[in-house]
């Protein structure tokens, strides 16, 4: 299950006074298909630079896309599902760490490796 992300977004009203626009759970939550428990939550998005702090439109409520606009930004949280249930067993028994010699780290193998 994806985390609920609280966001506090500030801006300015018509008089130029700083105000809180949103103090809520970010509504644009997108589960990743094929990866149970993983997803992306968009907190805030801008399309221009310099950014205007006027208005009260929720900029996070747009269709998800990977990259921002050329002059924009994306503030998002990526939530991964965590490790596999059997990851500890896998690391201990199936895929033991192998010690490499300094020659192997530089790309050289001993002659017996090629026989």
Residue pairs with C-beta under 8 A, 6 or more apart in sequence:
1 37
2 29
2 31
2 37
2 38
2 39
2 41
2 79
3 41
3 77
3 79
4 25
5 25
5 26
5 29
5 41
5 43
5 77
6 23
6 24
6 25
6 26
7 22
7 23
7 24
7 25
7 26
7 43
7 44
8 20
8 22
8 23
9 20
9 21
9 22
9 23
9 43
9 44
10 18
10 19
10 20
10 21
10 53
11 18
11 19
11 21
11 53
11 54
11 55
11 56
12 18
12 19
12 53
12 54
13 19
14 54
21 56
21 58
22 58
26 41
26 42
26 43
26 60
26 77
27 58
27 60
27 61
28 41
28 42
28 60
28 61
28 62
28 64
29 39
29 40
29 41
30 39
30 40
30 41
30 42
30 64
31 38
31 39
32 38
32 39
32 40
35 80
35 81
36 81
37 79
37 80
37 81
37 82
38 78
38 79
38 80
38 81
39 78
39 79
40 64
40 76
40 77
40 78
40 79
41 76
41 77
41 79
42 60
42 62
42 64
42 74
42 75
42 76
43 60
43 75
43 76
43 77
44 59
44 60
44 73
44 74
44 75
45 59
45 60
45 62
45 68
45 72
45 73
45 74
45 75
46 59
46 68
46 72
46 73
47 59
47 68
47 69
47 71
47 72
48 69
48 71
48 72
49 71
49 72
49 73
51 73
67 74
68 74
84 90
101 110
103 109
103 110
